[in-house]
Amino acid sequence: MSYRYVCRCCGMKVGEIQQSNVSEWQLGFQFLTQQERQHIISKDEIGNTVVRVVCDYCKEALDQNPDLSVVGNPLQ
């Protein structure tokens, strides 16, 4: 099982962890509320975990244009 991090705004792959012995606790998921977990973490079609984050490029764009944060996919 792998953990794939993708940008929630542009869809770019940010990173991937392909170790099966990594726990969700080691990744810090225990700090998320149930609602945050449902919004940020999902499974793909083959069972790998997909974590939706914001890449550096999109973070900079959102910081410069805060109104974009209310749009579903602001930079796609």
Buried (B, 14 or more C-beta within 10 A) or exposed (E): EBBBBBBBBBEEEBEEBEEEEBEEEEBEBEEBEEEEEEEBBEEEEEEBBBBBBBBEEBEEBBEEEEEBEEEEEBBE
